[in-house]
Amino acid sequence: MSQTAIWSGYTFNVHPANASFYDVAGIYIFTGINQHNVWVPFYIGQATSLANRLAGHEKWSPATKLGATHIHAMAVSKQADRNFIEETLIKRCQPQLNSQLK
């Protein structure tokens, strides 16, 4: 399995569910692999601290019930950039657990 994944032109690092994250701002995607060996996004979000936000995230359990096994993460320092990337990815990917921005 690749260490990176591309979502709408953005490169994300692929992490197992139990990974530890740095205290950096960024975008994250809860994902799993479907029967065609393709990543499927279940939830897309952003955080000012990936370490703080991903620990005990309220959407992780529902995502795992849908098949999530990994977290894709990308450091993005500027809030305006995070807003744009998150909105773009949600609109393009239509993750099942995101209700806003669709």
DSSP file (Angstrom, degrees, kcal/mol; ACC not computed):
  #  RESIDUE AA STRUCTURE BP1 BP2  ACC     N-H-->O    O-->H-N    N-H-->O    O-->H-N    TCO  KAPPA ALPHA  PHI   PSI    X-CA   Y-CA   Z-CA
    1    1 A M              0   0    0      0, 0.0     2,-0.0     0, 0.0     0, 0.0   0.000 360.0 360.0 360.0 138.6    0.0    0.0    0.0
    2    2 A S        -     0   0    0      1,-0.1    12,-0.0     2,-0.1     3,-0.0  -0.297 360.0-136.5 -68.1 150.6    1.3    3.5   -0.9
    3    3 A Q  S    S+     0   0    0     10,-0.1    11,-2.9    -2,-0.0     2,-0.3   0.566  89.1  43.6 -81.9 -11.1    2.4    5.9    1.8
    4    4 A T  E     -A   13   0A   0      9,-0.3     2,-0.3    68,-0.1     9,-0.2  -0.917  63.5-163.9-132.4 159.8    0.6    8.7    0.0
    5    5 A A  E     -A   12   0A   0      7,-2.3     7,-3.1    -2,-0.3     2,-0.5  -0.993  17.0-134.1-141.3 145.0   -2.8    9.2   -1.7
    6    6 A I  E     -A   11   0A   0     -2,-0.3     2,-0.5     5,-0.2     5,-0.2  -0.885  18.9-176.7-104.2 126.6   -3.9   11.9   -4.1
    7    7 A W  E >  S-A   10   0A   0      3,-2.8     3,-2.2    -2,-0.5    82,-0.1  -0.965  75.6 -29.2-123.0 111.3   -7.3   13.5   -3.5
    8    8 A S  T 3  S-     0   0    0     -2,-0.5     3,-0.1     1,-0.3    -1,-0.1   0.850 127.7 -45.8  50.1  40.5   -8.4   16.1   -6.2
    9    9 A G  T 3  S+     0   0    0      1,-0.3     2,-0.4     0, 0.0    -1,-0.3   0.381 114.8 116.4  88.5  -3.9   -4.7   16.9   -6.8
   10   10 A Y  E <   -A    7   0A   0     -3,-2.2    -3,-2.8    75,-0.1     2,-0.6  -0.844  60.5-135.2-101.0 133.0   -3.7   17.2   -3.1
   11   11 A T  E     -A    6   0A   0     -2,-0.4     2,-0.3    -5,-0.2    -5,-0.2  -0.776  24.1-173.5 -92.5 123.2   -1.2   14.7   -1.7
   12   12 A F  E     -A    5   0A   0     -7,-3.1    -7,-2.3    -2,-0.6     2,-0.4  -0.875  24.2-122.8-113.6 145.7   -2.0   13.2    1.6
   13   13 A N  E     -AB   4  73A   0     60,-2.9    60,-2.4    -2,-0.3     2,-0.5  -0.717  27.8-130.9 -83.0 138.6    0.1   10.9    3.9
   14   14 A V  E     - B   0  72A   0    -11,-2.9    58,-0.2    -2,-0.4    -1,-0.0  -0.805  29.6-179.5 -95.8 127.5   -1.6    7.6    4.6
   15   15 A H  E     - B   0  71A   0     56,-2.2    56,-2.6    -2,-0.5     2,-0.0  -0.952  28.7-114.8-126.8 144.1   -1.7    6.6    8.3
   16   16 A P  E >   - B   0  70A   0      0, 0.0     3,-1.9     0, 0.0    54,-0.2  -0.333  41.5-101.7 -67.6 162.9   -3.0    3.5   10.1
   17   17 A A  T 3  S+     0   0    0     52,-1.1    53,-0.1     1,-0.3    51,-0.0   0.793 120.7  52.6 -58.2 -31.4   -5.9    4.2   12.5
   18   18 A N  T 3  S+     0   0    0      2,-0.0    -1,-0.3     0, 0.0    52,-0.1   0.238  82.3 130.0 -92.6  14.5   -3.7    4.0   15.6
   19   19 A A    <   -     0   0    0     -3,-1.9     2,-0.4     1,-0.1    -4,-0.1  -0.267  55.4-128.3 -67.6 153.2   -1.1    6.6   14.3
   20   20 A S        -     0   0    0     35,-0.0     2,-0.3    34,-0.0    31,-0.1  -0.816  24.7-150.0 -97.8 144.5    0.1    9.5   16.4
   21   21 A F        -     0   0    0     -2,-0.4     2,-0.1    30,-0.1    34,-0.0  -0.843  12.0-114.8-118.0 153.3   -0.1   12.9   14.8
   22   22 A Y        -     0   0    0     -2,-0.3     2,-2.0     1,-0.1    29,-1.3  -0.369  36.9-101.7 -77.5 161.9    1.9   16.1   15.3
   23   23 A D  S    S+     0   0    0     27,-0.2     2,-0.3    26,-0.1    -1,-0.1  -0.491  80.7 123.0 -83.3  66.6    0.5   19.3   16.7
   24   24 A V        -     0   0    0     -2,-2.0    26,-2.9     0, 0.0    27,-0.2  -0.916  65.3-107.4-127.8 154.4    0.1   20.9   13.2
   25   25 A A        +     0   0    0     -2,-0.3    51,-1.8    24,-0.2     2,-0.3  -0.502  58.3 118.6 -76.8 148.5   -2.8   22.3   11.4
   26   26 A G  E     -DC  47  75A   0     21,-2.4    21,-2.4    49,-0.3     2,-0.3  -0.996  56.9 -79.2 178.2-173.2   -4.2   20.4    8.5
   27   27 A I  E     -DC  46  74A   0     47,-2.4    47,-2.3    -2,-0.3     2,-0.3  -0.876  38.0-170.0-111.9 143.5   -6.8   18.4    6.6
   28   28 A Y  E     -DC  45  73A   0     17,-2.6    17,-2.6    -2,-0.3     2,-0.4  -0.971   9.8-161.9-137.2 153.6   -7.7   14.8    7.3
   29   29 A I  E     -DC  44  72A   0     43,-2.4    43,-2.8    -2,-0.3     2,-0.6  -0.995  15.4-142.2-135.7 126.7   -9.8   12.1    5.7
   30   30 A F  E     +DC  43  71A   0     13,-2.7    12,-3.3    -2,-0.4    13,-1.1  -0.814  41.3 171.0 -85.6 121.8  -11.2    8.9    7.3
   31   31 A T  E     -DC  41  70A   0     39,-2.6    38,-3.1    -2,-0.6    39,-2.4  -0.846  26.8-175.1-134.6 163.5  -10.9    6.3    4.6
   32   32 A G  E     -D   40   0A   0      8,-1.6     8,-3.1    36,-0.3     2,-0.5  -0.930  32.8-106.1-146.9 169.9  -11.1    2.6    3.8
   33   33 A I  E     -D   39   0A   0     34,-0.3     6,-0.2    -2,-0.3     2,-0.0  -0.877  31.6-145.9-105.5 131.4  -10.5    0.5    0.7
   34   34 A N    >   -     0   0    0      4,-2.6     3,-2.0    -2,-0.5     4,-0.1  -0.179  38.5 -85.0 -85.6-176.6  -13.4   -0.9   -1.3
   35   35 A Q  T 3  S+     0   0    0      1,-0.3    -1,-0.1     2,-0.1    -2,-0.0   0.647 128.6  57.8 -65.2 -15.5  -13.7   -4.2   -3.2
   36   36 A H  T 3  S-     0   0    0      2,-0.2    -1,-0.3     0, 0.0     3,-0.1   0.243 119.0-110.0 -96.9  11.1  -12.0   -2.6   -6.2
   37   37 A N  S <  S+     0   0    0     -3,-2.0     2,-0.4     1,-0.2    -2,-0.1   0.843  76.3 134.0  63.0  37.0   -8.9   -1.7   -4.1
   38   38 A V        -     0   0    0     -4,-0.1    -4,-2.6     0, 0.0    -1,-0.2  -0.942  61.5-109.6-118.3 137.4   -9.8    2.0   -4.3
   39   39 A W  E     -D   33   0A   0     -2,-0.4    -6,-0.2    -6,-0.2    -8,-0.0  -0.411  30.3-160.7 -64.1 138.4   -9.8    4.4   -1.3
   40   40 A V  E     -D   32   0A   0     -8,-3.1    -8,-1.6    -2,-0.1     2,-0.4  -0.991  10.9-138.3-122.0 124.9  -13.2    5.6   -0.2
   41   41 A P  E     +D   31   0A   0      0, 0.0    55,-0.6     0, 0.0   -10,-0.2  -0.687  24.6 172.0 -84.6 132.9  -13.6    8.7    1.9
   42   42 A F  E    S+     0   0A   0    -12,-3.3    55,-2.5    -2,-0.4     2,-0.3   0.686  70.4   9.7-107.5 -28.3  -16.1    8.5    4.8
   43   43 A Y  E     -D   30   0A   0    -13,-1.1   -13,-2.7    54,-0.1     2,-0.4  -0.967  59.1-165.2-154.4 136.8  -15.4   11.9    6.5
   44   44 A I  E     +D   29   0A   0     -2,-0.3     2,-0.3   -15,-0.2   -15,-0.2  -0.985  24.2 150.4-123.3 133.3  -13.3   14.9    5.6
   45   45 A G  E     -D   28   0A   0    -17,-2.6   -17,-2.6    -2,-0.4     2,-0.3  -0.902  31.0-133.0-149.6 178.5  -12.3   17.6    8.2
   46   46 A Q  E     -D   27   0A   0     -2,-0.3     2,-0.3   -19,-0.2   -19,-0.2  -0.930  17.5-172.4-136.0 160.8   -9.8   20.1    9.2
   47   47 A A  E     -D   26   0A   0    -21,-2.4   -21,-2.4    -2,-0.3     3,-0.3  -0.997  34.3-139.8-152.8 149.9   -8.1   21.0   12.4
   48   48 A T  S    S+     0   0    0     -2,-0.3     2,-0.3     1,-0.3    -1,-0.1   0.693 109.4  25.7 -79.4 -20.2   -5.8   23.6   13.9
   49   49 A S     >  -     0   0    0      1,-0.1     4,-2.6   -23,-0.1    -1,-0.3  -0.883  65.3-167.2-142.4 109.1   -4.1   20.7   15.6
   50   50 A L  H  > S+     0   0    0    -26,-2.9     4,-2.4    -2,-0.3     5,-0.3   0.895  92.1  56.0 -61.2 -38.6   -4.3   17.2   14.0
   51   51 A A  H  > S+     0   0    0    -29,-1.3     4,-0.9   -27,-0.2    -1,-0.2   0.929 114.0  37.8 -59.8 -46.9   -3.0   15.7   17.3
   52   52 A N  H  4 S+     0   0    0      1,-0.2    -2,-0.2     2,-0.2    -1,-0.2   0.896 119.3  46.6 -73.0 -40.5   -5.7   17.2   19.4
   53   53 A R  H  < S+     0   0    0     -4,-2.6    -2,-0.2     1,-0.2    -3,-0.2   0.882 111.6  47.8 -73.3 -39.0   -8.6   16.9   16.9
   54   54 A L  H >< S+     0   0    0     -4,-2.4     3,-1.4    -5,-0.3     2,-0.7   0.736  85.7  96.7 -80.1 -21.4   -8.0   13.3   15.9
   55   55 A A  T 3< S-     0   0    0     -4,-0.9   -35,-0.0    -5,-0.3    -4,-0.0  -0.576 111.0  -9.6 -68.9 113.0   -7.6   11.8   19.4
   56   56 A G  T 3  S-     0   0    0     -2,-0.7    -1,-0.3     1,-0.2    -2,-0.1   0.788  88.3-172.2  70.6  28.8  -11.1   10.5   20.2
   57   57 A H    X>  -     0   0    0     -3,-1.4     3,-1.3     1,-0.1     4,-0.6  -0.294  24.6-135.3 -58.5 133.5  -12.7   12.1   17.1
   58   58 A E  T 34 S+     0   0    0      1,-0.3    -1,-0.1     2,-0.1     3,-0.1   0.679 101.8  52.4 -67.5 -18.5  -16.6   11.6   17.3
   59   59 A K  T 3> S+     0   0    0      1,-0.1     4,-2.0     2,-0.1    -1,-0.3   0.528  87.7  82.3 -94.2  -5.9  -16.8   10.6   13.6
   60   60 A W  H <> S+     0   0    0     -3,-1.3     4,-2.7     2,-0.2     5,-0.2   0.943  90.0  49.1 -66.2 -46.6  -14.2    7.8   13.8
   61   61 A S  H  X S+     0   0    0     -4,-0.6     4,-1.8     1,-0.2    -1,-0.2   0.937 113.5  45.4 -60.5 -48.7  -16.5    5.1   15.2
   62   62 A P  H  > S+     0   0    0      0, 0.0     4,-1.0     0, 0.0    -1,-0.2   0.884 113.1  52.9 -61.0 -34.7  -19.2    5.8   12.6
   63   63 A A  H >X>S+     0   0    0     -4,-2.0     5,-2.6     1,-0.2     4,-0.7   0.904 106.7  51.0 -66.7 -40.5  -16.5    5.8    9.9
   64   64 A T  H ><5S+     0   0    0     -4,-2.7     3,-0.6     3,-0.2    -1,-0.2   0.859 104.5  57.6 -66.3 -32.9  -15.1    2.4   11.1
   65   65 A K  H 3<5S+     0   0    0     -4,-1.8    -1,-0.2     1,-0.2    -2,-0.2   0.799 107.9  48.0 -64.9 -26.8  -18.6    1.0   10.9
   66   66 A L  H <<5S-     0   0    0     -4,-1.0    -1,-0.2    -3,-0.5    -2,-0.2   0.595 136.0 -85.9 -86.8 -12.7  -18.7    2.0    7.2
   67   67 A G  T <<5 +     0   0    0     -4,-0.7   -34,-0.3    -3,-0.6    -3,-0.2   0.502  69.6 158.0 122.5   7.2  -15.2    0.5    6.6
   68   68 A A      < +     0   0    0     -5,-2.6   -36,-0.3   -36,-0.2    -1,-0.2  -0.424   4.1 155.7 -66.6 134.6  -12.7    3.2    7.6
   69   69 A T        +     0   0    0    -38,-3.1   -52,-1.1     1,-0.2     2,-0.3   0.461  58.1  39.8-130.8 -15.5   -9.3    1.7    8.4
   70   70 A H  E     -BC  16  31A   0    -39,-2.4   -39,-2.6   -54,-0.2     2,-0.5  -0.892  61.8-136.5-138.5 162.4   -6.9    4.6    7.7
   71   71 A I  E     -BC  15  30A   0    -56,-2.6   -56,-2.2    -2,-0.3     2,-0.5  -0.992  14.2-156.4-122.3 125.1   -6.5    8.4    8.1
   72   72 A H  E     -BC  14  29A   0    -43,-2.8   -43,-2.4    -2,-0.5     2,-0.3  -0.881  21.5-177.9 -98.3 130.4   -5.1   10.4    5.3
   73   73 A A  E     -BC  13  28A   0    -60,-2.4   -60,-2.9    -2,-0.5     2,-0.4  -0.968  17.4-175.9-135.9 147.4   -3.6   13.7    6.6
   74   74 A M  E     - C   0  27A   0    -47,-2.3   -47,-2.4    -2,-0.3     2,-0.3  -0.984  27.8-124.7-141.9 127.4   -2.0   16.7    5.0
   75   75 A A  E     + C   0  26A   0     -2,-0.4     2,-0.3   -49,-0.2   -49,-0.3  -0.573  33.3 170.2 -72.8 130.6   -0.4   19.7    6.9
   76   76 A V        -     0   0    0    -51,-1.8     6,-0.1    -2,-0.3    -2,-0.1  -0.908  12.8-172.0-143.0 110.0   -1.9   23.0    5.8
   77   77 A S        +     0   0    0     -2,-0.3     2,-0.4     4,-0.1    -1,-0.1   0.868  61.1  77.1 -78.2 -37.1   -0.9   26.0    7.9
   78   78 A K     >  -     0   0    0      1,-0.1     4,-2.3   -53,-0.1     5,-0.2  -0.601  68.2-145.9 -83.9 131.0   -3.2   28.8    6.6
   79   79 A Q  H  > S+     0   0    0     -2,-0.4     4,-2.8     1,-0.2     5,-0.2   0.893 100.0  54.2 -58.4 -42.9   -6.8   28.8    7.7
   80   80 A A  H  > S+     0   0    0      1,-0.2     4,-2.1     2,-0.2    -1,-0.2   0.890 109.4  48.3 -61.4 -39.1   -8.0   30.1    4.4
   81   81 A D  H  > S+     0   0    0      2,-0.2     4,-2.8     1,-0.2     5,-0.2   0.910 110.8  50.5 -67.3 -41.9   -6.3   27.3    2.5
   82   82 A R  H  X S+     0   0    0     -4,-2.3     4,-2.8     2,-0.2     5,-0.3   0.923 110.3  50.5 -61.0 -44.2   -7.8   24.7    4.9
   83   83 A N  H  X S+     0   0    0     -4,-2.8     4,-2.3     1,-0.2     5,-0.2   0.933 113.4  45.3 -58.4 -46.7  -11.2   26.1    4.4
   84   84 A F  H  X S+     0   0    0     -4,-2.1     4,-2.6    -5,-0.2    -2,-0.2   0.933 115.5  45.2 -64.4 -47.7  -10.8   26.0    0.6
   85   85 A I  H  X S+     0   0    0     -4,-2.8     4,-2.8     2,-0.2     5,-0.2   0.924 113.8  49.2 -65.0 -45.3   -9.3   22.5    0.5
   86   86 A E  H  X S+     0   0    0     -4,-2.8     4,-2.5    -5,-0.2     5,-0.2   0.941 113.8  45.8 -59.3 -48.2  -11.9   21.1    2.9
   87   87 A E  H  X S+     0   0    0     -4,-2.3     4,-2.4    -5,-0.3    -2,-0.2   0.919 113.7  49.4 -61.7 -44.4  -14.8   22.6    1.0
   88   88 A T  H  X S+     0   0    0     -4,-2.6     4,-2.2    -5,-0.2     5,-0.2   0.931 113.0  46.0 -60.7 -47.4  -13.4   21.4   -2.4
   89   89 A L  H  X S+     0   0    0     -4,-2.8     4,-3.1     2,-0.2     5,-0.4   0.905 112.3  49.9 -66.1 -41.7  -12.8   17.9   -1.2
   90   90 A I  H  X S+     0   0    0     -4,-2.5     4,-2.1    -5,-0.2    -1,-0.2   0.930 112.9  47.2 -62.8 -44.3  -16.3   17.5    0.4
   91   91 A K  H  < S+     0   0    0     -4,-2.4    -1,-0.2    -5,-0.2    -2,-0.2   0.895 119.8  38.8 -64.2 -39.6  -18.0   18.8   -2.7
   92   92 A R  H  < S+     0   0    0     -4,-2.2    -2,-0.2    -5,-0.2    -1,-0.2   0.878 125.4  34.7 -78.7 -38.9  -16.0   16.5   -5.0
   93   93 A C  H  < S-     0   0    0     -4,-3.1    -3,-0.2    -5,-0.2    -2,-0.2   0.716  83.2-153.1 -93.0 -22.8  -15.9   13.4   -2.9
   94   94 A Q     <  -     0   0    0     -4,-2.1    -4,-0.1    -5,-0.4    -3,-0.1   0.926  17.6-154.0  49.5  55.9  -19.3   13.6   -1.2
   95   95 A P    >   -     0   0    0      0, 0.0     3,-1.2     0, 0.0   -53,-0.2  -0.343  15.5-126.1 -63.6 141.4  -18.2   11.6    1.9
   96   96 A Q  T 3  S+     0   0    0    -55,-0.6   -53,-0.1     1,-0.3   -54,-0.1   0.796 104.3  48.5 -59.1 -34.9  -21.1    9.8    3.6
   97   97 A L  T 3  S+     0   0    0    -55,-2.5     2,-0.5   -38,-0.0    -1,-0.3   0.498  89.7  91.3 -92.0  -3.5  -20.5   11.3    7.1
   98   98 A N    <   +     0   0    0     -3,-1.2   -53,-0.0   -56,-0.2   -55,-0.0  -0.808  41.7 170.3 -90.4 127.4  -20.2   15.0    6.1
   99   99 A S        +     0   0    0     -2,-0.5     3,-0.5     2,-0.0     2,-0.2   0.673  57.8  71.2-105.3 -24.6  -23.5   16.8    6.2
  100  100 A Q  S    S+     0   0    0      1,-0.2    -2,-0.0     2,-0.1     0, 0.0  -0.510  95.5  21.5 -89.2 160.6  -22.2   20.3    5.7
  101  101 A L              0   0    0     -2,-0.2    -1,-0.2     1,-0.1    -2,-0.0   0.500 360.0 360.0  66.8   8.4  -20.7   21.8    2.5
  102  102 A K              0   0    0     -3,-0.5    -1,-0.1    -8,-0.0    -2,-0.1   0.486 360.0 360.0 -82.9 360.0  -22.3   19.3    0.1
